[in-house]
Amino acid sequence: MSVEAGTIRQEKAFGIGHVPAWFWLGIGIYALLLLNGSSLLNDSDTYWQIAVGQWILDHNAVPHADIYSFTRSGEPWISSSWLAQVLYAAAYSRGGWAGPVIMAAGFIAGAFALLAFLLSRRIPSIYAVLVALAALVLSTPHLLARPHVLVLPVVIAWVAGLLSASEAQRSPPLRLLPLIALWANLHGSFVFGLALIAPFALDALWSAQKTQRGRLALRWIAFAVCALAASCATPYGWGSILASRKILDLGEVLHLISEWMPADFSRIGMFEAALFALIGGALYCGIRLSPPRILLSLLLLHMALSHVRNVEIFATLLPLVVLAPVVTQLRLQPISRNTASLPLAAAVMLIAALGVGSWALAAHAGFAPSTIQSPVAAVDVLQDRHAKRILNDVSFGGYLISRGLPVFIDGRAELYGETFVMAYDRGVQLKDISQFLDILKTWDIDAVLLPPSTPAVGLLDNIGGWRRVYSDRNAVLHVRTGN
């Protein structure tokens, strides 16, 4: 038996009949995410994301100013994730919390199935699935029902399109432009998608003949201009690009937000283990990359090391970037295209069955956000006391917005700015007691809602003018007594 015949037989077995392995991978990931659906809701921002989406649906317009806080009320603010928020709000209105869970699970499963599909066109399916699973494991901490997961399939498709054009030494096709336009309406990270054009253009020029480089460079520049114009096809136009920049200008604030913190190598984790495996494998196998691909690989690594939220970008895009050199240098056998076809009728029936099963599961699963960021009882007391100006923990901001209460602060750090957020943090953490007391006075706070572990809670228990009226393991509520 030839090596190729043996590979094809293994592919048939792994693909289970005529259904390709990447399809089964997507089904498996989707089912796994649904079985643990509440974990997708472990972020308080999901509350205000849905609230913004519902506001857009109710008013048939997108927001241009803050309407949720009393500290920034009326100040300019735009939502670069407006389309994702509308989708989540529509899903929530139809299915309760099951709606966002099912939507997020479907997009996540689709993204990793797409990654496996793209890899399986060049390497055996078993390897493609294993790489996609490794990327899934590394991405798990950031897989939440938030806008960024809805854009994952778009990111992978966009990079695959740029990569294909680069390897063919031609400019990207114009049919990619709707992808960047969709990305720009789903999530503010589309600026990263625009930035990726440059390294892939360099890779194309590096491989092209000298006589072709001038014309090819002009074509890539023309595509970049068209992509920039397409990314402005949002309700905010150029404003979406400017809004994305505000996040990067937050300075010290980024060190307070867990997903924006740098990678922590004080103890061995999955990311560090993956890096060791990649470095060891590359050294052992003698993998060589072109300078542009080395540059792009290092850029992805830098992003992942700088902010843990970018680990998923590193995990999903690096396999595509190094795929061609690895396949060539290790002489991996691509699969036969005839071994992994999925009949349309079978696919439709299977997806329909999954849809019915999803809603049946959702009806009995009781998905809900974590009680850690949902202080239901404490907010009930707040509303009974008609509190208006509440100094709240950041993690409670989303829930307060969902209950129609103006917040002091929430997860929209770009709205509040570095100075305000850092002053808030120094105050509630009692790094500067006078700062905390000044916040209470300046903003005429009449109630304070914080987690029990917050240092300011102990201070309020021991100073005049404040009384603890409610507490549980997740939240402590103090109200002003007027003394």
LINLIN-V282995 format. One record per pair of residues at least 12 apart in sequence whose ideal C-beta (glycine too) atoms are under 7 Angstrom apart, sorted by the first residue. I is the first residue (numbers start at 0). J is the second residue. If there is no record, write none. Layout:
# LINLIN-V282995
i:I j:J
i:I j:J
This chain:
# LINLIN-V282995
i:2 j:332
i:3 j:332
i:6 j:123
i:6 j:332
i:7 j:335
i:7 j:338
i:9 j:123
i:9 j:125
i:10 j:123
i:10 j:124
i:10 j:334
i:10 j:338
i:10 j:339
i:11 j:338
i:13 j:124
i:13 j:125
i:14 j:124
i:14 j:338
i:14 j:339
i:17 j:340
i:17 j:341
i:17 j:342
i:18 j:341
i:19 j:124
i:19 j:339
i:19 j:341
i:20 j:115
i:20 j:119
i:20 j:124
i:20 j:128
i:20 j:339
i:21 j:112
i:21 j:115
i:21 j:116
i:21 j:119
i:21 j:124
i:21 j:127
i:21 j:128
i:22 j:112
i:22 j:341
i:24 j:111
i:24 j:112
i:24 j:115
i:24 j:128
i:24 j:131
i:25 j:108
i:25 j:109
i:25 j:111
i:25 j:112
i:26 j:353
i:28 j:107
i:28 j:108
i:28 j:111
i:28 j:135
i:29 j:104
i:29 j:105
i:29 j:108
i:29 j:353
i:32 j:104
i:32 j:107
i:32 j:108
i:33 j:104
i:33 j:357
i:33 j:360
i:36 j:100
i:36 j:104
i:36 j:364
i:36 j:366
i:37 j:366
i:37 j:367
i:39 j:100
i:39 j:103
i:39 j:104
i:39 j:142
i:39 j:143
i:39 j:144
i:40 j:96
i:40 j:100
i:40 j:144
i:40 j:366
i:40 j:367
i:40 j:368
i:40 j:369
i:41 j:143
i:41 j:369
i:42 j:143
i:42 j:145
i:43 j:372
i:43 j:394
i:43 j:395
i:43 j:396
i:43 j:397
i:43 j:398
i:43 j:410
i:44 j:145
i:44 j:397
i:44 j:410
i:45 j:99
i:45 j:144
i:45 j:145
i:45 j:368
i:45 j:397
i:46 j:397
i:46 j:398
i:46 j:400
i:46 j:401
i:47 j:67
i:47 j:396
i:47 j:397
i:47 j:400
i:47 j:409
i:47 j:410
i:48 j:84
i:48 j:87
i:48 j:145
i:48 j:146
i:49 j:87
i:49 j:88
i:49 j:91
i:50 j:400
i:50 j:401
i:51 j:78
i:51 j:84
i:52 j:84
i:52 j:85
i:52 j:87
i:52 j:88
i:53 j:88
i:55 j:81
i:55 j:84
i:55 j:85
i:56 j:85
i:56 j:88
i:56 j:89
i:61 j:78
i:61 j:81
i:61 j:234
i:62 j:76
i:62 j:77
i:62 j:78
i:63 j:75
i:63 j:77
i:64 j:76
i:65 j:414
i:67 j:400
i:67 j:405
i:67 j:406
i:67 j:409
i:68 j:405
i:68 j:406
i:68 j:407
i:68 j:409
i:69 j:388
i:69 j:405
i:70 j:407
i:70 j:408
i:70 j:442
i:71 j:414
i:71 j:415
i:76 j:414
i:77 j:235
i:77 j:238
i:77 j:242
i:79 j:186
i:79 j:187
i:79 j:239
i:79 j:242
i:79 j:243
i:80 j:146
i:80 j:185
i:80 j:186
i:80 j:187
i:81 j:184
i:81 j:234
i:82 j:184
i:82 j:185
i:83 j:146
i:83 j:149
i:83 j:185
i:83 j:186
i:84 j:146
i:86 j:102
i:86 j:149
i:87 j:99
i:87 j:102
i:87 j:144
i:90 j:102
i:94 j:361
i:96 j:366
i:96 j:367
i:97 j:361
i:97 j:364
i:97 j:366
i:99 j:144
i:100 j:144
i:100 j:366
i:101 j:357
i:101 j:361
i:103 j:144
i:103 j:148
i:106 j:148
i:106 j:149
i:106 j:151
i:106 j:152
i:107 j:142
i:107 j:148
i:107 j:151
i:109 j:152
i:110 j:151
i:110 j:152
i:110 j:155
i:111 j:131
i:111 j:134
i:111 j:135
i:113 j:152
i:113 j:155
i:113 j:156
i:114 j:131
i:114 j:134
i:114 j:155
i:114 j:315
i:115 j:127
i:115 j:128
i:115 j:131
i:117 j:159
i:117 j:319
i:118 j:130
i:118 j:131
i:118 j:318
i:118 j:322
i:119 j:334
i:120 j:333
i:121 j:322
i:121 j:326
i:121 j:333
i:122 j:326
i:122 j:331
i:122 j:333
i:123 j:331
i:123 j:332
i:123 j:334
i:124 j:334
i:124 j:339
i:130 j:318
i:133 j:273
i:134 j:314
i:134 j:315
i:134 j:318
i:136 j:269
i:137 j:269
i:137 j:270
i:137 j:273
i:137 j:310
i:137 j:311
i:137 j:314
i:138 j:310
i:138 j:311
i:138 j:314
i:138 j:315
i:141 j:258
i:141 j:308
i:141 j:311
i:146 j:185
i:146 j:186
i:147 j:186
i:147 j:188
i:149 j:185
i:150 j:182
i:150 j:185
i:150 j:186
i:150 j:188
i:153 j:178
i:153 j:181
i:153 j:182
i:153 j:185
i:154 j:192
i:155 j:315
i:156 j:178
i:157 j:175
i:157 j:178
i:157 j:179
i:157 j:182
i:157 j:192
i:158 j:195
i:158 j:316
i:158 j:319
i:159 j:319
i:160 j:175
i:161 j:195
i:161 j:196
i:161 j:199
i:162 j:199
i:162 j:319
i:164 j:203
i:165 j:199
i:165 j:202
i:165 j:203
i:166 j:323
i:168 j:203
i:168 j:206
i:168 j:207
i:168 j:215
i:170 j:215
i:170 j:218
i:170 j:219
i:170 j:222
i:171 j:222
i:173 j:225
i:176 j:225
i:176 j:226
i:176 j:229
i:179 j:192
i:179 j:193
i:179 j:226
i:179 j:229
i:179 j:230
i:180 j:229
i:180 j:230
i:180 j:232
i:183 j:230
i:183 j:232
i:183 j:233
i:183 j:239
i:184 j:233
i:187 j:239
i:187 j:242
i:187 j:243
i:189 j:230
i:190 j:240
i:190 j:243
i:193 j:226
i:193 j:227
i:193 j:230
i:196 j:222
i:196 j:223
i:196 j:226
i:198 j:291
i:198 j:294
i:198 j:295
i:198 j:298
i:200 j:219
i:201 j:291
i:202 j:289
i:202 j:291
i:202 j:292
i:203 j:215
i:203 j:219
i:204 j:216
i:205 j:289
i:205 j:290
i:205 j:291
i:245 j:413
i:246 j:413
i:249 j:412
i:249 j:413
i:249 j:417
i:250 j:417
i:251 j:417
i:251 j:421
i:252 j:412
i:252 j:417
i:252 j:420
i:252 j:421
i:255 j:424
i:256 j:412
i:258 j:307
i:258 j:308
i:259 j:306
i:259 j:308
i:260 j:307
i:261 j:304
i:261 j:305
i:261 j:306
i:262 j:303
i:262 j:304
i:262 j:307
i:270 j:310
i:284 j:329
i:286 j:324
i:286 j:325
i:286 j:328
i:287 j:324
i:287 j:328
i:288 j:321
i:288 j:324
i:292 j:320
i:292 j:321
i:292 j:324
i:295 j:320
i:296 j:317
i:296 j:320
i:296 j:321
i:299 j:312
i:299 j:313
i:299 j:316
i:299 j:317
i:300 j:313
i:370 j:473
i:371 j:473
i:372 j:394
i:372 j:395
i:372 j:397
i:372 j:398
i:373 j:398
i:374 j:395
i:374 j:398
i:374 j:448
i:374 j:473
i:374 j:474
i:376 j:469
i:376 j:471
i:377 j:448
i:377 j:469
i:377 j:474
i:377 j:476
i:378 j:398
i:378 j:399
i:378 j:402
i:380 j:468
i:380 j:469
i:380 j:476
i:381 j:404
i:381 j:446
i:381 j:448
i:381 j:476
i:384 j:478
i:386 j:445
i:386 j:446
i:386 j:478
i:387 j:445
i:388 j:442
i:388 j:443
i:388 j:444
i:388 j:445
i:389 j:404
i:389 j:406
i:389 j:407
i:389 j:446
i:389 j:448
i:390 j:407
i:390 j:438
i:390 j:439
i:390 j:444
i:390 j:447
i:391 j:406
i:391 j:407
i:391 j:408
i:391 j:448
i:392 j:448
i:392 j:449
i:392 j:450
i:392 j:453
i:393 j:408
i:393 j:409
i:393 j:410
i:395 j:448
i:396 j:408
i:396 j:409
i:396 j:410
i:397 j:409
i:397 j:410
i:407 j:442
i:408 j:423
i:422 j:434
i:423 j:438
i:426 j:438
i:427 j:449
i:427 j:453
i:427 j:455
i:428 j:454
i:429 j:454
i:429 j:455
i:429 j:458
i:435 j:455
i:445 j:478
i:445 j:479
i:446 j:476
i:446 j:477
i:446 j:478
i:447 j:459
i:447 j:477
i:448 j:474
i:448 j:476
i:449 j:475
i:450 j:473
i:450 j:474
i:451 j:470
i:451 j:472
i:451 j:475
i:456 j:475
i:459 j:477
i:463 j:482
i:464 j:479
i:464 j:480
i:464 j:482
i:465 j:477
i:465 j:479
i:465 j:480
i:466 j:478
i:466 j:480
